Amino acid sequence: MAVSRGHSTLISVHPDELKFKLEPEKQAYCDLKVVNNTEHHVAFKVKTTSPKKYFVRPNTSVIQPWDACFIRVTLQAQQEYHPDMQCRDKFLLQSTVVPPHSDIDELSPDIFNKDSGKVVEECKLKVAYVSASTPLENQEDSGLMSAQQSLDGSSDPALQLLKEERDTAFRQLHQLQLELDMMKRRRHHHKGDPGFSAKFALLVTLIGVTVGFLLNFTLTSPST
């Protein structure tokens, strides 16, 4: 059995650390991309040391060869957080090879049991909490970052509403980008398929519309 952080022989997990932007009494989200690095069908299962705090969907699934799966981890709303933002929660993602076309609901309950005789690999993922005022990662547009910082520092109810709309748009954009990345990986299997090409083009268009909304939001947001 292999134990690693962020990757194994069977799968890769990106990012290798779950980061949650915290606001009291609000849910926080983190998206994970799980990539099958093999020509086999691979089943995975997600475990955490604090199951009551997090909602993982899907927490188990089967990934086709050279394909990917996206997981959304939701941190349930908390009344308060530790002042120094420290978090000792951890996640463990187990993976193992399964027969082709396996249905996760039909697999044996002990498939991830270390004593079952199967090779079970494990990826350990740490959890980090960040302040709600911390700029979003991988944010390349400085204008969007300035708008975010301006809204985060404001107590105006109207600006707070804009902030929530912005955060929703960012999450939607991130999810669309994850889905686009997955479709790119599948594209070479669907060459000449007009239906798949149409879906791919539609997804690219949706990303463009979302980016356009965020840029327009940046230009029209009032300064504080």
Secondary structure, 3 states (H helix, E strand, C coil): CCEECCECCCEEEECCEEEEEECCCCCEEEEEEEEECCCCEEEEEEEECCCCCEEEECCEEEECCCCEEEEEEEECCCCCCCCCCCCCCEEEEEEEEECCCCCHHHCCCCCCCCCCCCCCEEEEEEEEEEECCCCCCCCCCHHHHHHHHHHHCCCCHHHHHHHHHHHHHHHHHHHHHHHHHHHHHHHCCCCCCHHHHHHHHHHHHHHHHHHHHHHHHHHHCCCC
